[in-house]
Amino acid sequence: MLELLEIDLSTFYDGTAKLALLSDYEQQAKSLAGEGQDVVLTGAAPVWLYLRIAHALHGKAKSLHYRSPVTGDVLVFDHNPH
């Protein structure tokens, strides 16, 4: 079974996510994700934040998943050659 590093985007901000802090959110996600990990993004957050974090982690994460109570885990990308 795949061991996923969970990043909860709702912990990145208090109240409402701010576009002005987008680079801070991206840096926080990159720091948490490290290099070559299998990552899952979860938590209540705006769609634009999910999209930007997914873009920021492309090339850093080995695979990226999205998790919600409705969909379960959804694969966004997988760069594992095996």
N, CA, C and O atoms as a GROMACS GRO file, in nm:
protein
  328
    1MET      N    1   0.084  -0.119   0.000
    1MET     CA    2   0.000   0.000   0.000
    1MET      C    3   0.088   0.125   0.000
    1MET      O    4   0.191   0.130   0.068
    2LEU      N    5   0.048   0.224  -0.077
    2LEU     CA    6   0.123   0.348  -0.092
    2LEU      C    7   0.115   0.432   0.036
    2LEU      O    8   0.006   0.458   0.087
    3GLU      N    9   0.229   0.473   0.087
    3GLU     CA   10   0.237   0.559   0.206
    3GLU      C   11   0.236   0.705   0.159
    3GLU      O   12   0.331   0.750   0.095
    4LEU      N   13   0.128   0.777   0.190
    4LEU     CA   14   0.111   0.915   0.144
    4LEU      C   15   0.142   1.015   0.255
    4LEU      O   16   0.099   0.997   0.369
    5LEU      N   17   0.217   1.119   0.220
    5LEU     CA   18   0.242   1.231   0.310
    5LEU      C   19   0.124   1.326   0.296
    5LEU      O   20   0.104   1.383   0.188
    6GLU      N   21   0.047   1.346   0.402
    6GLU     CA   22  -0.073   1.428   0.396
    6GLU      C   23  -0.041   1.574   0.427
    6GLU      O   24   0.023   1.606   0.527
    7ILE      N   25  -0.087   1.662   0.338
    7ILE     CA   26  -0.077   1.806   0.359
    7ILE      C   27  -0.219   1.862   0.364
    7ILE      O   28  -0.291   1.857   0.264
    8ASP      N   29  -0.258   1.914   0.479
    8ASP     CA   30  -0.392   1.970   0.500
    8ASP      C   31  -0.386   2.120   0.472
    8ASP      O   32  -0.333   2.197   0.553
    9LEU      N   33  -0.439   2.161   0.358
    9LEU     CA   34  -0.432   2.302   0.318
    9LEU      C   35  -0.509   2.395   0.409
    9LEU      O   36  -0.480   2.515   0.413
   10SER      N   37  -0.607   2.344   0.483
   10SER     CA   38  -0.684   2.430   0.573
   10SER      C   39  -0.599   2.482   0.689
   10SER      O   40  -0.638   2.578   0.755
   11THR      N   41  -0.483   2.421   0.713
   11THR     CA   42  -0.396   2.466   0.821
   11THR      C   43  -0.302   2.578   0.777
   11THR      O   44  -0.227   2.631   0.859
   12PHE      N   45  -0.305   2.615   0.651
   12PHE     CA   46  -0.215   2.717   0.598
   12PHE      C   47  -0.261   2.859   0.630
   12PHE      O   48  -0.182   2.953   0.619
   13TYR      N   49  -0.386   2.876   0.670
   13TYR     CA   50  -0.441   3.010   0.692
   13TYR      C   51  -0.550   3.005   0.798
   13TYR      O   52  -0.603   2.899   0.829
   14ASP      N   53  -0.582   3.122   0.854
   14ASP     CA   54  -0.691   3.137   0.950
   14ASP      C   55  -0.804   3.212   0.881
   14ASP      O   56  -0.782   3.319   0.824
   15GLY      N   57  -0.924   3.158   0.886
   15GLY     CA   58  -1.039   3.227   0.829
   15GLY      C   59  -1.047   3.209   0.679
   15GLY      O   60  -1.108   3.114   0.630
   16THR      N   61  -0.988   3.301   0.605
   16THR     CA   62  -0.995   3.302   0.460
   16THR      C   63  -0.855   3.305   0.400
   16THR      O   64  -0.771   3.383   0.444
   17ALA      N   65  -0.830   3.221   0.300
   17ALA     CA   66  -0.702   3.223   0.229
   17ALA      C   67  -0.691   3.354   0.152
   17ALA      O   68  -0.791   3.404   0.099
   18LYS      N   69  -0.572   3.408   0.145
   18LYS     CA   70  -0.548   3.537   0.080
   18LYS      C   71  -0.457   3.519  -0.041
   18LYS      O   72  -0.350   3.459  -0.030
   19LEU      N   73  -0.499   3.572  -0.156
   19LEU     CA   74  -0.414   3.566  -0.275
   19LEU      C   75  -0.280   3.633  -0.252
   19LEU      O   76  -0.178   3.591  -0.308
   20ALA      N   77  -0.278   3.736  -0.170
   20ALA     CA   78  -0.153   3.808  -0.143
   20ALA      C   79  -0.050   3.720  -0.072
   20ALA      O   80   0.069   3.750  -0.076
   21LEU      N   81  -0.095   3.612  -0.009
   21LEU     CA   82  -0.005   3.522   0.063
   21LEU      C   83   0.023   3.394  -0.014
   21LEU      O   84   0.075   3.297   0.042
   22LEU      N   85  -0.012   3.392  -0.142
   22LEU     CA   86   0.001   3.270  -0.222
   22LEU      C   87   0.144   3.217  -0.224
   22LEU      O   88   0.164   3.096  -0.212
   23SER      N   89   0.242   3.302  -0.239
   23SER     CA   90   0.382   3.253  -0.241
   23SER      C   91   0.420   3.191  -0.107
   23SER      O   92   0.498   3.096  -0.103
   24ASP      N   93   0.367   3.243   0.003
   24ASP     CA   94   0.392   3.183   0.135
   24ASP      C   95   0.330   3.043   0.144
   24ASP      O   96   0.392   2.951   0.196
   25TYR      N   97   0.209   3.029   0.093
   25TYR     CA   98   0.143   2.899   0.093
   25TYR      C   99   0.221   2.797   0.009
   25TYR      O  100   0.238   2.682   0.048
   26GLU      N  101   0.270   2.843  -0.106
   26GLU     CA  102   0.348   2.754  -0.194
   26GLU      C  103   0.476   2.709  -0.125
   26GLU      O  104   0.512   2.591  -0.130
   27GLN      N  105   0.545   2.801  -0.061
   27GLN     CA  106   0.669   2.767   0.009
   27GLN      C  107   0.642   2.670   0.124
   27GLN      O  108   0.720   2.578   0.147
   28GLN      N  109   0.534   2.692   0.195
   28GLN     CA  110   0.499   2.603   0.305
   28GLN      C  111   0.472   2.461   0.253
   28GLN      O  112   0.518   2.364   0.313
   29ALA      N  113   0.400   2.450   0.143
   29ALA     CA  114   0.370   2.319   0.084
   29ALA      C  115   0.497   2.251   0.037
   29ALA      O  116   0.516   2.132   0.060
   30LYS      N  117   0.585   2.325  -0.029
   30LYS     CA  118   0.712   2.269  -0.077
   30LYS      C  119   0.797   2.220   0.039
   30LYS      O  120   0.858   2.113   0.031
   31SER      N  121   0.800   2.296   0.145
   31SER     CA  122   0.877   2.258   0.263
   31SER      C  123   0.823   2.129   0.325
   31SER      O  124   0.900   2.040   0.362
   32LEU      N  125   0.692   2.120   0.337
   32LEU     CA  126   0.630   2.000   0.395
   32LEU      C  127   0.647   1.878   0.304
   32LEU      O  128   0.668   1.767   0.353
   33ALA      N  129   0.639   1.898   0.174
   33ALA     CA  130   0.643   1.787   0.079
   33ALA      C  131   0.782   1.727   0.064
   33ALA      O  132   0.796   1.607   0.039
   34GLY      N  133   0.885   1.810   0.078
   34GLY     CA  134   1.020   1.760   0.056
   34GLY      C  135   1.040   1.722  -0.090
   34GLY      O  136   0.978   1.780  -0.179
   35GLU      N  137   1.127   1.623  -0.114
   35GLU     CA  138   1.159   1.580  -0.250
   35GLU      C  139   1.124   1.432  -0.267
   35GLU      O  140   1.159   1.349  -0.184
   36GLY      N  141   1.056   1.401  -0.376
   36GLY     CA  142   1.031   1.264  -0.414
   36GLY      C  143   0.933   1.186  -0.329
   36GLY      O  144   0.937   1.064  -0.326
   37GLN      N  145   0.845   1.256  -0.259
   37GLN     CA  146   0.745   1.190  -0.173
   37GLN      C  147   0.615   1.167  -0.250
   37GLN      O  148   0.589   1.233  -0.351
   38ASP      N  149   0.536   1.075  -0.202
   38ASP     CA  150   0.400   1.057  -0.249
   38ASP      C  151   0.312   1.142  -0.157
   38ASP      O  152   0.302   1.115  -0.038
   39VAL      N  153   0.247   1.243  -0.213
   39VAL     CA  154   0.178   1.346  -0.135
   39VAL      C  155   0.029   1.341  -0.162
   39VAL      O  156  -0.014   1.314  -0.275
   40VAL      N  157  -0.051   1.369  -0.059
   40VAL     CA  158  -0.195   1.386  -0.074
   40VAL      C  159  -0.233   1.522  -0.016
   40VAL      O  160  -0.195   1.556   0.096
   41LEU      N  161  -0.308   1.600  -0.094
   41LEU     CA  162  -0.361   1.729  -0.048
   41LEU      C  163  -0.503   1.709   0.000
   41LEU      O  164  -0.582   1.640  -0.064
   42THR      N  165  -0.534   1.768   0.113
   42THR     CA  166  -0.666   1.756   0.173
   42THR      C  167  -0.700   1.884   0.247
   42THR      O  168  -0.617   1.975   0.255
   43GLY      N  169  -0.820   1.892   0.300
   43GLY     CA  170  -0.861   2.006   0.382
   43GLY      C  171  -0.946   2.106   0.307
   43GLY      O  172  -0.939   2.116   0.184
   44ALA      N  173  -1.025   2.179   0.382
   44ALA     CA  174  -1.110   2.283   0.324
   44ALA      C  175  -1.024   2.399   0.279
   44ALA      O  176  -0.959   2.465   0.360
   45ALA      N  177  -1.024   2.423   0.148
   45ALA     CA  178  -0.945   2.532   0.090
   45ALA      C  179  -1.005   2.568  -0.045
   45ALA      O  180  -1.071   2.486  -0.108
   46PRO      N  181  -0.982   2.692  -0.090
   46PRO     CA  182  -1.035   2.730  -0.221
   46PRO      C  183  -0.968   2.652  -0.335
   46PRO      O  184  -0.854   2.607  -0.324
   47VAL      N  185  -1.042   2.637  -0.443
   47VAL     CA  186  -0.992   2.563  -0.558
   47VAL      C  187  -0.863   2.625  -0.610
   47VAL      O  188  -0.770   2.553  -0.645
   48TRP      N  189  -0.855   2.758  -0.614
   48TRP     CA  190  -0.735   2.822  -0.667
   48TRP      C  191  -0.612   2.784  -0.585
   48TRP      O  192  -0.503   2.774  -0.640
   49LEU      N  193  -0.628   2.762  -0.455
   49LEU     CA  194  -0.515   2.722  -0.371
   49LEU      C  195  -0.472   2.579  -0.403
   49LEU      O  196  -0.352   2.551  -0.414
   50TYR      N  197  -0.567   2.490  -0.418
   50TYR     CA  198  -0.535   2.352  -0.457
   50TYR      C  199  -0.459   2.350  -0.590
   50TYR      O  200  -0.360   2.279  -0.604
   51LEU      N  201  -0.506   2.428  -0.687
   51LEU     CA  202  -0.443   2.428  -0.819
   51LEU      C  203  -0.300   2.481  -0.814
   51LEU      O  204  -0.210   2.423  -0.875
   52ARG      N  205  -0.279   2.588  -0.741
   52ARG     CA  206  -0.144   2.646  -0.732
   52ARG      C  207  -0.049   2.556  -0.655
   52ARG      O  208   0.068   2.544  -0.692
   53ILE      N  209  -0.097   2.493  -0.549
   53ILE     CA  210  -0.011   2.401  -0.472
   53ILE      C  211   0.022   2.279  -0.558
   53ILE      O  212   0.136   2.232  -0.556
   54ALA      N  213  -0.075   2.227  -0.631
   54ALA     CA  214  -0.048   2.114  -0.722
   54ALA      C  215   0.059   2.153  -0.823
   54ALA      O  216   0.149   2.074  -0.851
   55HIS      N  217   0.048   2.271  -0.879
   55HIS     CA  218   0.149   2.319  -0.975
   55HIS      C  219   0.286   2.334  -0.908
   55HIS      O  220   0.388   2.297  -0.966
   56ALA      N  221   0.288   2.387  -0.787
   56ALA     CA  222   0.414   2.408  -0.715
   56ALA      C  223   0.483   2.275  -0.681
   56ALA      O  224   0.606   2.269  -0.677
   57LEU      N  225   0.404   2.169  -0.658
   57LEU     CA  226   0.461   2.041  -0.620
   57LEU      C  227   0.498   1.954  -0.740
   57LEU      O  228   0.564   1.851  -0.724
   58HIS      N  229   0.457   1.995  -0.859
   58HIS     CA  230   0.494   1.920  -0.979
   58HIS      C  231   0.645   1.930  -0.998
   58HIS      O  232   0.700   2.040  -1.004
   59GLY      N  233   0.710   1.817  -1.008
   59GLY     CA  234   0.856   1.815  -1.017
   59GLY      C  235   0.923   1.794  -0.882
   59GLY      O  236   1.042   1.762  -0.878
   60LYS      N  237   0.852   1.812  -0.774
   60LYS     CA  238   0.904   1.787  -0.639
   60LYS      C  239   0.848   1.658  -0.582
   60LYS      O  240   0.922   1.578  -0.524
   61ALA      N  241   0.718   1.637  -0.598
   61ALA     CA  242   0.654   1.517  -0.545
   61ALA      C  243   0.662   1.405  -0.650
   61ALA      O  244   0.654   1.431  -0.770
   62LYS      N  245   0.677   1.282  -0.602
   62LYS     CA  246   0.675   1.167  -0.693
   62LYS      C  247   0.534   1.144  -0.746
   62LYS      O  248   0.514   1.117  -0.864
   63SER      N  249   0.437   1.156  -0.657
   63SER     CA  250   0.297   1.148  -0.698
   63SER      C  251   0.217   1.245  -0.613
   63SER      O  252   0.256   1.280  -0.501
   64LEU      N  253   0.105   1.289  -0.668
   64LEU     CA  254   0.018   1.382  -0.597
   64LEU      C  255  -0.125   1.332  -0.608
   64LEU      O  256  -0.174   1.298  -0.716
   65HIS      N  257  -0.192   1.328  -0.492
   65HIS     CA  258  -0.331   1.286  -0.484
   65HIS      C  259  -0.412   1.399  -0.420
   65HIS      O  260  -0.358   1.483  -0.347
   66TYR      N  261  -0.541   1.399  -0.448
   66TYR     CA  262  -0.638   1.488  -0.385
   66TYR      C  263  -0.731   1.400  -0.304
   66TYR      O  264  -0.774   1.295  -0.351
   67ARG      N  265  -0.762   1.441  -0.182
   67ARG     CA  266  -0.851   1.361  -0.097
   67ARG      C  267  -0.967   1.448  -0.048
   67ARG      O  268  -0.947   1.558   0.003
   68SER      N  269  -1.089   1.394  -0.063
   68SER     CA  270  -1.206   1.458  -0.004
   68SER      C  271  -1.299   1.348   0.045
   68SER      O  272  -1.291   1.234  -0.001
   69PRO      N  273  -1.389   1.382   0.138
   69PRO     CA  274  -1.484   1.282   0.187
   69PRO      C  275  -1.577   1.230   0.077
   69PRO      O  276  -1.627   1.118   0.084
   70VAL      N  277  -1.600   1.312  -0.025
   70VAL     CA  278  -1.691   1.274  -0.133
   70VAL      C  279  -1.623   1.182  -0.234
   70VAL      O  280  -1.679   1.080  -0.274
   71THR      N  281  -1.501   1.218  -0.275
   71THR     CA  282  -1.434   1.144  -0.383
   71THR      C  283  -1.337   1.038  -0.333
   71THR      O  284  -1.302   0.947  -0.408
   72GLY      N  285  -1.294   1.049  -0.208
   72GLY     CA  286  -1.183   0.965  -0.164
   72GLY      C  287  -1.056   1.019  -0.228
   72GLY      O  288  -1.046   1.138  -0.256
   73ASP      N  289  -0.958   0.931  -0.250
   73ASP     CA  290  -0.832   0.974  -0.311
   73ASP      C  291  -0.843   0.974  -0.463
   73ASP      O  292  -0.890   0.877  -0.524
   74VAL      N  293  -0.799   1.084  -0.524
   74VAL     CA  294  -0.797   1.098  -0.669
   74VAL      C  295  -0.653   1.129  -0.709
   74VAL      O  296  -0.593   1.223  -0.658
   75LEU      N  297  -0.598   1.050  -0.800
   75LEU     CA  298  -0.462   1.072  -0.848
   75LEU      C  299  -0.458   1.194  -0.939
   75LEU      O  300  -0.535   1.203  -1.035
   76VAL      N  301  -0.369   1.288  -0.908
   76VAL     CA  302  -0.350   1.407  -0.990
   76VAL      C  303  -0.237   1.384  -1.087
   76VAL      O  304  -0.252   1.407  -1.207
   77PHE      N  305  -0.121   1.337  -1.038
   77PHE     CA  306  -0.012   1.295  -1.124
   77PHE      C  307   0.071   1.189  -1.054
   77PHE      O  308   0.072   1.178  -0.932
   78ASP      N  309   0.141   1.109  -1.134
   78ASP     CA  310   0.227   1.004  -1.083
   78ASP      C  311   0.349   0.992  -1.174
   78ASP      O  312   0.337   0.954  -1.290
   79HIS      N  313   0.466   1.026  -1.119
   79HIS     CA  314   0.590   1.021  -1.197
   79HIS      C  315   0.679   0.906  -1.154
   79HIS      O  316   0.800   0.907  -1.179
   80ASN      N  317   0.620   0.807  -1.090
   80ASN     CA  318   0.694   0.686  -1.052
   80ASN      C  319   0.711   0.600  -1.177
   80ASN      O  320   0.611   0.559  -1.236
   81PRO      N  321   0.833   0.573  -1.218
   81PRO     CA  322   0.852   0.496  -1.342
   81PRO      C  323   0.816   0.348  -1.328
   81PRO      O  324   0.815   0.276  -1.428
   82HIS      N  325   0.786   0.302  -1.208
   82HIS     CA  326   0.757   0.160  -1.188
   82HIS      C  327   0.611   0.140  -1.168
   82HIS      O  328   0.566   0.028  -1.150
   0.00000   0.00000   0.00000
